[in-house]
Every structure is written in C-alpha cells, then in structure tokens.
C-alpha cells in the first residue's frame, strides 16, 4: 500500500498502528503480570514489563498527538 499520495490515508494508518500498539501492549502487560504471578518471577523482572508497556504507551501517545496536530492543520 502506498500512502504517499493521500495524507488522510497515511494519518489513518498511523492512528490504526497506534491503536494496535496500545491494545497489544495492554494485553502483553496483562499476560506478563499473570504469568509472573503464576511462575513466581521476581518483581524486578516483572517491572521490566511495566517499563516496556509504559514505553509503548508513550510512543502511541506521541503518534496520536502528531496525527491530531496534522488533522488540526488541515
């Protein structure tokens, strides 16, 4: 798919990607918390999943903000 010709499609694709990252990060974080509790992982290892989820959410927030700003400029 080539989104160079249509900026609206490119922004929609970026918004979809951000939404998928948010949903995937949440599901992965919940699975890691559950698995860590079942397997008795040390809290410092489970905390790494917290940091990874925060990084994914921050990235998605930045992408969403950029899409919103581009929509405001159009």
C-alpha positions as YAML, in Angstrom:
chain: A
units: angstrom
residues:
- id: 1
  name: UNK
  ca: [0.00, 0.00, 0.00]
- id: 2
  name: UNK
  ca: [1.38, 3.37, -1.00]
- id: 3
  name: UNK
  ca: [0.18, 6.21, 1.23]
- id: 4
  name: UNK
  ca: [2.34, 8.94, -0.32]
- id: 5
  name: UNK
  ca: [-0.46, 10.29, -2.48]
- id: 6
  name: UNK
  ca: [-3.17, 10.58, 0.17]
- id: 7
  name: UNK
  ca: [-2.25, 12.19, 3.51]
- id: 8
  name: UNK
  ca: [-5.61, 11.24, 5.06]
- id: 9
  name: UNK
  ca: [-4.93, 7.56, 4.44]
- id: 10
  name: UNK
  ca: [-1.43, 7.91, 5.89]
- id: 11
  name: UNK
  ca: [-2.80, 9.55, 9.03]
- id: 12
  name: UNK
  ca: [-5.46, 6.86, 9.35]
- id: 13
  name: UNK
  ca: [-2.81, 4.16, 9.03]
- id: 14
  name: UNK
  ca: [-0.70, 5.82, 11.74]
- id: 15
  name: UNK
  ca: [-3.73, 6.10, 14.02]
- id: 16
  name: UNK
  ca: [-4.54, 2.41, 13.45]
- id: 17
  name: UNK
  ca: [-0.95, 1.47, 14.23]
- id: 18
  name: UNK
  ca: [-1.04, 3.48, 17.46]
- id: 19
  name: UNK
  ca: [-4.30, 1.78, 18.45]
- id: 20
  name: UNK
  ca: [-2.86, -1.66, 17.75]
- id: 21
  name: UNK
  ca: [0.25, -0.87, 19.79]
- id: 22
  name: UNK
  ca: [-1.88, 0.32, 22.72]
- id: 23
  name: UNK
  ca: [-4.07, -2.78, 22.64]
- id: 24
  name: UNK
  ca: [-1.13, -5.13, 22.15]
- id: 25
  name: UNK
  ca: [0.88, -3.51, 24.93]
- id: 26
  name: UNK
  ca: [-2.03, -3.79, 27.33]
- id: 27
  name: UNK
  ca: [-2.65, -7.45, 26.51]
- id: 28
  name: UNK
  ca: [1.06, -8.29, 26.72]
- id: 29
  name: UNK
  ca: [1.37, -6.43, 30.02]
- id: 30
  name: UNK
  ca: [-1.63, -8.25, 31.50]
- id: 31
  name: UNK
  ca: [-0.29, -11.61, 30.30]
- id: 32
  name: UNK
  ca: [3.15, -10.87, 31.76]
- id: 33
  name: UNK
  ca: [1.63, -9.89, 35.11]
- id: 34
  name: UNK
  ca: [-0.45, -13.05, 35.22]
- id: 35
  name: UNK
  ca: [2.42, -15.27, 34.10]
- id: 36
  name: UNK
  ca: [4.83, -13.62, 36.53]
- id: 37
  name: UNK
  ca: [2.47, -14.28, 39.40]
- id: 38
  name: UNK
  ca: [1.93, -17.91, 38.38]
- id: 39
  name: UNK
  ca: [5.61, -18.67, 37.88]
- id: 40
  name: UNK
  ca: [6.84, -16.70, 40.89]
- id: 41
  name: UNK
  ca: [9.07, -14.31, 38.98]
- id: 42
  name: UNK
  ca: [10.96, -11.74, 40.97]
- id: 43
  name: UNK
  ca: [9.32, -8.31, 40.99]
- id: 44
  name: UNK
  ca: [12.35, -6.74, 39.29]
- id: 45
  name: UNK
  ca: [11.77, -8.91, 36.21]
- id: 46
  name: UNK
  ca: [8.06, -8.20, 36.12]
- id: 47
  name: UNK
  ca: [8.89, -4.49, 36.47]
- id: 48
  name: UNK
  ca: [10.64, -4.69, 33.11]
- id: 49
  name: UNK
  ca: [7.28, -5.48, 31.52]
- id: 50
  name: UNK
  ca: [5.85, -2.41, 33.24]
- id: 51
  name: UNK
  ca: [8.57, -0.25, 31.71]
- id: 52
  name: UNK
  ca: [8.06, -1.80, 28.26]
- id: 53
  name: UNK
  ca: [4.31, -1.13, 28.46]
- id: 54
  name: UNK
  ca: [4.94, 2.46, 29.54]
- id: 55
  name: UNK
  ca: [7.33, 2.94, 26.61]
- id: 56
  name: UNK
  ca: [4.74, 1.55, 24.18]
- id: 57
  name: UNK
  ca: [2.02, 3.80, 25.61]
- id: 58
  name: UNK
  ca: [4.29, 6.84, 25.42]
- id: 59
  name: UNK
  ca: [5.13, 6.07, 21.79]
- id: 60
  name: UNK
  ca: [1.45, 5.64, 20.96]
- id: 61
  name: UNK
  ca: [0.65, 8.92, 22.73]
- id: 62
  name: UNK
  ca: [3.26, 10.77, 20.67]
- id: 63
  name: UNK
  ca: [1.99, 9.25, 17.42]
- id: 64
  name: UNK
  ca: [-1.62, 10.05, 18.33]
- id: 65
  name: UNK
  ca: [-0.67, 13.63, 19.22]
- id: 66
  name: UNK
  ca: [1.15, 14.04, 15.90]
- id: 67
  name: UNK
  ca: [-1.87, 12.72, 13.98]
- id: 68
  name: UNK
  ca: [-4.16, 15.07, 15.90]
- id: 69
  name: UNK
  ca: [-1.90, 18.06, 15.17]
- id: 70
  name: UNK
  ca: [-1.80, 17.22, 11.45]
- id: 71
  name: UNK
  ca: [-5.59, 16.96, 11.37]
- id: 72
  name: UNK
  ca: [-5.83, 20.38, 13.03]
- id: 73
  name: UNK
  ca: [-3.51, 21.90, 10.43]
- id: 74
  name: UNK
  ca: [-5.58, 20.58, 7.51]
...
